[in-house]
Amino acid sequence: MRPELIAYLDDNRPWQQEDIAADKLTCINYAFGKIAGLKIIPKLKKIQLINNLKRTYPHLKTCISIGGWSVDGFSDAVSTDHHRQIFVDNLVAYMREYDFDGIDLDWEYPGMDLAGIKASSADAQNFLLLVQLLRAKLTLFGQQDHRYYRLTAAVGAAQNLLVTMSPTTDYQYVDYLDYLNVMTYDMRGSWTKQAGHHTNLYSYATSTGQLSVADTVDRLVRNGVSPTKIVIGAGFYSRDWFGFDPQVSNPVGATASTYGTQATNYVDLQPLLASEPENFFWDDQAQAPYYFNGSQFSSFDNPRSMSAKAKYVLENNLRGLMFWEYSLDPSQTLLTAAAQEFVEKDNT
């Protein structure tokens, strides 16, 4: 089976139907549905463009992604059996209204108020109850609608972000999901002044260099998650740090004056990389590129790292590769690099 190649696509970004290379994708996670009490909002503006594409490319699936960073509402919506029943019914109705093929839950994160959202010690157990109920309802309506509805979840890469999702050490909630969209990006960034790769494939030798795509996959597999339920992530944007000691020659792991708060879309990064090739570097250990001009360090994905991630998916029999967010690279350079690896595998 060809690996999944999944794009997160923001309803609010400036893209048109012809911008979407549906032939290269297997699924689009449409972002975002948000929670208002027990209801799902807003009215989506551009989903009809994607539904038009599905008629031309019937292999293409779509999931509505619910939540996102700093989006509140999950904890209250799943806090009681009564709330969960109403919330799930509204969620499924919203999915069917827009002709989605499934639901992607993007609760960042159960039991943690890291993003300024409400959190409870009961969140992990209630998340498990949510996916159990939602899987049952999707199966029921799938039988009525003569189609299969997917259920997936976006999860963090770091150990504490994975642990908080589950009330048990065996990640029981994964049993009810088709796969996990593992957010192996922003692994370093806005909370630290120590510059580092934010979406690196492998660990590297600095004090904070352990976290990587491979490290996270290994942890999931050790906890009983099948590789066929793991979709790794790529970032179509950089994390940027500024202000380094003039003596710094290798910025990876060095301390900057700023936190890695700033992000630059790949479309805006490309001219800089093209005009200053002498400031572009490849970290062979991390299998990750970076830009460094003495005062700015930027970590990002490029075609070479996308190819490396796609090959890693194939070599480890993972479910696939996803990325945030499609419109950040309208040139399709990054998407094409990954798609070519998967197509070449199909042709062998």
PAZATOR-17734 format. One record per atom (N, C-alpha, C): residue in one letter; x, y, z. Coordinates in steps of 0.1 Angstrom, whole numbers, plus 5000, padded with zeros to 4 digits. Each point is the difference from the previous one (the first is absolute). Layout:
residues N
AXYZ;...
//
This chain:
residues 348
M500849885000;M499250125000;M500950135000;R499750094991;R500750135000;R499950075013;P501150055005;P499950085013;P499150124998;E499450045011;E499250135001;E500950114998;L499650104992;L500650134999;L498950105003;I500150065011;I498850085006;I500450145002;A499250094995;A500250155001;A499050055010;Y500450085010;Y499150095007;Y499850124992;L498850044999;L499650114991;L499150105008;D500450125001;D499350105008;D498950074991;D498849995005;D498850064993;D500250154999;N500850075008;N500250145000;N501250054992;R500849914994;R501150044993;R499650034985;P500950094993;P499650044986;P500449894990;W499349904998;W500249904990;W498849984992;Q500149954988;Q498949974991;Q500149854996;Q498949954994;Q499949864997;Q501149964991;E500450084990;E501149964991;E501449995007;D500150065012;D501349995007;D500249875006;I499049915002;I500149885007;I500449884991;A501249945002;A500449894992;A499449875005;A498749984998;A499349895005;A500549874996;D500749994988;D500549884995;D501249955009;K500650095007;K501249965008;K499549965014;L498850045004;L499649985014;L499149885001;T499949945012;T499049905003;T498950055009;C500350115008;C499050055009;C500350145003;I499050085003;I500150145004;I499350015014;N500850055010;N499450035013;N499650155000;Y498750025000;Y499650144998;Y499950075013;A500750115001;A500150075013;A499350145000;F499350035010;F499749925012;F498550015003;G499449895005;G498750025007;G500450035014;K499250095006;K500250045014;K498849975009;I500250005013;I498949965009;I499450125006;A498750015000;A499250105006;A499049945009;G500349985013;G499249925009;G500049864996;L498949944995;L500049874995;L499849994984;K500150124994;K499850014986;K501350024993;I500049974987;I501250024991;I499850124991;I500950095000;I500050124991;I501350014993;P500250084990;P499150104994;P499449944988;K499350084992;K499649964987;K501250014991;L500449894994;L501249994992;L499850074986;K501050084996;K499950094989;K500449934987;K501049915000;K500649954987;K499949854998;I499349935009;I500149855000;I499449954986;Q499050084994;Q499549954988;Q501049994989;L501150085001;L501049994990;L500749865001;I500249965012;I500649875002;I499149884996;N498750025003;N499049904996;N499949994985;N500250114993;N500150004985;N501249914996;L501150025006;L501249924997;L499849855002;K499249975010;K499849865003;K499249934989;R499250074993;R499349944989;R500949974988;T501150084999;T501049984989;T501049895005;Y500350005013;Y501049915005;Y499349925011;P499349904997;P499249925010;P500849935010;H501449994998;H500849945010;H500250095012;L499850134998;L500350105010;L498950005012;K500549995012;K499150005012;K500250135007;T499050045008;T500150125008;T499549975014;C500750065010;C499650005014;C499850145005;I499150035008;I499950125007;I500850005012;S500950095001;S500950005012;S499450105010;I499849945012;I499350085011;I501050045011;G500150135002;G500850055011;G501150084995;G501349975003;G501250074996;G500650075013;W501250054998;W500750065011;W499250125006;S499950005013;S499350105008;S498550004999;V499449904993;V498649994998;V499349935012;D499250075007;D499349945012;D498749934997;G499549935010;G498749954999;G499949855002;F501149934997;F500049855001;F499749955014;S500650065010;S499949955013;S498650005005;D499350114998;D498650015004;D499149914992;A500349994987;A499149934991;A500049855002;V501049955006;V500149855002;V500049975015;S499650095009;S500149995014;S499049905006;T498849984994;T499049915005;T499549924989;D499349895003;D499449914990;D499050084992;H499250085006;H499050084993;H500650104991;H501050075004;H500750094991;H500649934988;R500749895003;R500749924989;R499049964990;Q498849955004;Q499049964990;Q499650114991;I499750115006;I499650124991;I501150054992;F501250015005;F501250054993;F500349914988;V499949875002;V500349904989;V499050014990;D498750015004;D498950014990;D500250124991;N500450115006;N500250134993;N501249994991;L501149935005;L501249994992;L499849914988;V499349895001;V499749924989;V499150074990;A499050085005;A499150074991;A500850104992;Y500950075006;Y500950104994;Y500849934989;M500649895003;M500849924990;M499149974988;R498849955003;R499249954988;R499550124992;E499750115007;E499550124993;E500950054989;Y501449995003;Y500950044990;Y500749894992;D499449885001;D500449884992;D501549965003;F500450015012;F501349955004;F500049855000;D501249944999;D500249865001;D500549965014;G500050095009;G500449975014;G500350125008;I500549975013;I500350105010;I501449995005;D500750115001;D501350005006;D499950095013;L500349945011;L499950075013;L501350065003;D500050135002;D501350085002;D499850075014;W500049925010;W499950065014;W501450015005;E500550135002;E501350025004;E500150075014;Y500049925011;Y500049855001;Y499249975012;P499449885000;P499249955012;P500950015013;G499450065010;G500750005013;G501150115001;M500250084990;M501050105000;M499550134996;D500350115007;D499650134997;D501150084993;L500949934993;L501250054994;L499650124990;A498949984993;A499650104990;A499050105006;G499950005013;G499050105006;G498649955000;I499849874998;I498649954999;I499749935014;K498749985002;K499549935012;K500549865000;A500549955011;A500549865001;A499549945013;S499849875000;S499649935012;S500749865001;S500149955012;S500749875002;S499249894994;A498750034997;A499249894994;A500050014985;D500750094994;D500050024986;D500449874992;A501149935004;A500549894993;A498949895000;Q499449975011;Q499049905001;Q498850044991;N499650125001;N498950054991;N500350004986;F501350024996;F500449994986;F499849864995;L500449905008;L499849864997;L498549974998;L499250055009;L498549984999;L499550074987;L500650114997;L499650084988;L500349914987;V501249954999;V500349934988;V499349874999;Q499749945011;Q499249875000;Q498650034994;L499350115006;L498750034995;L500050054986;L501050084996;L500050064987;L500349894990;R500849905003;R500349894990;R498749924998;A499249985011;A498849924999;A499050084991;K499950135002;K499050084992;K500550014985;L501250014998;L500550014986;L499849874993;T500149895007;T499849874994;T498549984997;L499150055009;L498649994998;L499650094987;F500450125000;F499650094989;F500749954987;G501249945001;G500749954988;G499249894994;Q499449925008;Q499149894995;Q498850064993;Q499450115006;Q498950064993;Q500350074987;D501250065000;D500450084989;D500849924989;H500349875003;H500749914991;H501450064997;R500750045011;R501450054999;R500749985013;Y501350014999;Y500849985013;Y500450145004;Y499850035013;Y500450135006;Y501249985008;R501050074998;R501350005007;R499950075013;L500849955010;L500150085013;L501550005003;T500650125001;T501450015002;T500250115011;A501250015005;A500350105010;A501450064998;A500250135002;A501350064999;A500649995014;V501249965001;V500749985013;V501350075000;G500550045012;G501350065001;G501149904999;A501250054998;A501249924998;A500749965013;A500150105009;A500749985013;A499349905009;Q500849945008;Q499449895009;Q498950055009;N500150125006;N499050055009;N498750034992;L500150044988;L498850024991;L499349874996;L500849904999;L499449874997;L499349945012;V500750015012;V499549945012;V498750065004;T499950134998;T498850075005;T498749964992;M500249944988;M498949964992;M499249885005;S500749925008;S499549875004;S499949985015;P498949945005;P500049965014;P500749885003;T500549934990;T500749875002;T501350014993;T501049925004;T501350004994;T500049934986;D499049934996;D499949934987;D499350084989;Y499750135003;Y499450084990;Y498849934994;Q499149965008;Q498849934996;Q499150074990;Y500050145001;Y499250084991;Y500349974985;V501349964997;V500449984987;V499249894993;D499549905008;D499249894995;D498850054992;Y499550115003;Y498850054994;Y500350104989;L501250034997;L500450094989;L500649924988;D499850064989;D500649944988;D501550035000;Y500450125004;Y501450035001;Y500250125008;L501350035004;L500450125007;L500750094991;N499750135000;N500750104993;N501050065010;V501249965000;V501050035010;V500750134996;M499850105008;M500550144997;M501550015003;T500849944992;T501450005001;T500650134994;Y499450115004;Y500550134997;Y499850095012;D500650125001;D500050085012;D500649925011;M500949914997;M500749925011;M500950095008;R500450114994;R500850105007;R499450144994;G500050105009;G499450124995;G499750115010;S498850035002;S499650135007;S500350005015;W500349885006;W500250005014;W501550005004;T500950004990;T501449995003;T500950104991;K501150055007;K500950084992;K501249914995;Q499949875002;Q501049914995;Q499649964986;A500750054990;A499749974986;A500149854997;G499149954992;G500049864996;G499149974989;H500149884995;H499149964989;H498649985006;H499050044992;H498649995005;H499349884994;T500549944990;T499349894993;T501049904995;N501049975008;N501149914996;N499649864999;L500549924991;L499749864999;L500749925011;Y501350035003;Y500749925009;Y500550105012;S500449935011;S500650075011;S501450054996;Y500450105008;Y501450054997;Y500650045014;A501350024999;A500950005012;A500150145006;T498950055006;T500050115009;T499249975013;S500050085010;S499349975012;S498549984999;T499450064989;T498649994998;T499749934986;G500949934995;G499949954987;G499349864998;Q499649945011;Q499449865000;Q498750004992;L499150095002;L498749994994;L500150014985;S499349914993;S500149994985;S498849924996;V499850004987;V499049914994;V500349855004;A501249964998;A500349865003;A499949975015;D500450095008;D499849985015;D498649985004;T499150094994;T498649995003;T499449874995;V500349964988;V499549884994;V500449885009;D501350005003;D500549895009;D499249995013;R499750125006;R499250005013;R498649954998;L499450044989;L498649954997;L500049854998;V500949954992;V500149854998;V500349935012;R500950055009;R500349935012;R498749995010;N499150104998;N498850005008;N498849934993;G500349924990;G499049914994;G499350064988;V500450124995;V499350054988;V500649944988;S499149954991;S500549944988;S500550114990;P501249974994;P500550094990;P498950044989;T499149914997;T499050034990;T499050105005;K500150045013;K499150115005;K500750135003;I501350014995;I500850125002;I500250084987;V499650125000;V500250104990;V500950105006;I501250024994;I501050105005;I499750144994;G500550105006;G499750144995;G501250074995;A499750104991;A501050094994;A499550145001;G500950105001;G499650145001;G500350084988;F499050064994;F500250094988;F500450145004;Y500750025011;Y500450135005;Y501249985009;S500750105003;S501250005008;S499750055014;R500949965010;R500150065013;R501350085000;D499950135004;D501150094999;D500550055013;W501350005002;W500750065012;W500950124995;F500250105008;F500850114997;F500950045011;G501250054996;G501050065010;G500949895006;F501149984993;F501049905005;F501350065003;D500849945009;D501350055002;D500849994987;P500850104997;P500850004987;P500949894999;Q500449935011;Q500949894999;Q499349874996;V498750005000;V499249874997;V500249974985;S500549884998;S500149954986;S498949894997;N499749925010;N498949904999;N498950055009;P498950054994;P498950055008;P499149905006;V500149874996;V499149905005;V500349975014;G499250045009;G500249985015;G500550125006;A500450114992;A500550125006;A498850095006;T500450095009;T499050095006;T499850134992;A498850034997;A499750124992;A499550115010;S499850124995;S499450115008;S498549995001;T499449934990;T498649995000;T499549855001;Y498849995004;Y499349874999;Y499749974986;G499849874997;G499749964986;G498550024997;T499650125003;T498550034998;T499750034986;Q500850064993;Q499750044986;Q500049884991;A499050004991;A499949904990;A499950064986;T500749944990;T500050064986;T499449894991;N499050044992;N499449904991;N501149964989;Y499949884996;Y501049954990;Y500050094988;V498950054995;V499950084988;V500850135002;D500150055012;D500750125003;D501549975003;L500349885004;L501449965003;L500749974987;Q499449954990;Q500649964987;Q500950114994;P499650124999;P500850114994;P501350025008;L499949995014;L501250025008;L501049894998;L499549884999;L500949884998;L500750014986;A499250054990;A500550014987;A501150114998;S499850115008;S500950114998;S501249995009;E500049915010;E501249985009;E500349855001;P500449944990;P500349855001;P501149975009;E500950105002;E501149985009;E499649985015;N498850055003;N499449995014;N499049885001;F500049924991;F499149885001;F500949885003;F499549925010;F500849895005;F499149875002;W500749895000;W499349875002;W500649935011;D499249965010;D500549925012;D499849864997;D501049934997;D499949864996;D499549915011;Q500450035012;Q499649925012;Q498550015002;A499550125000;A498550025002;A499249984987;Q500749994988;Q499350004987;Q499050124999;A500650115003;A499250135000;A500850114995;P499450094992;P500750124995;P499950125010;Y500850104998;Y499850125008;Y500750124992;Y499650125004;Y500650124995;Y500750075012;F501250054997;F500750085011;F500950104993;N499750135004;N500950114994;N500850075011;G500149945011;G500850065011;G499150065011;S498850054995;S499150065010;S498649945000;Q499649934989;Q498749934999;Q500349854997;F499349925008;F499949864998;F498649964997;S499849924989;S498749964996;S500049854998;S499149935006;S499849854998;S498749984992;F500149914991;F498849984991;F500149864993;D499049964992;D500149894991;D500350054986;N500749924992;N500350044986;N499849874992;P500250004987;P499749884992;P500949885005;R501250035004;R500849895004;R499549935013;S499650085009;S499549955013;S498649934998;M499250064991;M498749934996;M500249874994;S501049994991;S500349874994;S500549905011;A500850055009;A500549915011;A498949955009;K499150095002;K498849965009;K499249894992;A499750034988;A499249904992;A500749864999;K501350004998;K500849885000;K499949935014;Y500050085011;Y499949945013;Y498649945002;V499050064995;V498749945000;V500049864993;L500550004988;L500149874993;L500849905007;E501250035005;E500949915006;E499449945013;N499250085007;N499549955013;N498549974999;N499549984988;N498649964998;N499050085008;L500250135000;L499150095007;L498850034991;R498950065006;R498850034993;R500250114989;G500950105004;G500250104990;G500650135006;L499950114993;L500650135003;L498950114998;M500050095010;M499050114999;M500850135001;F499450114997;F500750135002;F499150115003;W500550105007;W499350135003;W500850114993;E499550074992;E498650004995;E500150034985;Y499149954992;Y500249994985;Y500450144994;S499250105004;S500250134993;S501350075003;L500849955009;L501350065004;L501049974989;D499849914991;D500949984989;D499249984987;P499550114995;P499249994987;P500749954988;S501450005001;S500849944989;S499949854999;Q499549945011;Q499949855001;Q501349935000;T501150085003;T501349945000;T500249895010;L499550035012;L500149905011;L499149884998;L498850034997;L499049894997;L500549914989;T500650054990;T500449924988;T501249915004;A500950055009;A501149925004;A499649885007;A499050015009;A499549885007;A499249914991;A499250064991;A499149924991;A500849924991;Q501150054995;Q500949924991;Q500549885006;E500450005013;E500549885006;E498949895001;F498850055003;F498949905001;F499649944987;V500050094989;V499749954987;V501049914995;E501350035002;E501149914996;E499949865006;K499550005013;K499849875007;K498949924993;D498950074996;D498949944993;D500549934987;N500950074994;N500549954986;N501049895001;T500549975012;T501049895001;T499449865003;
//
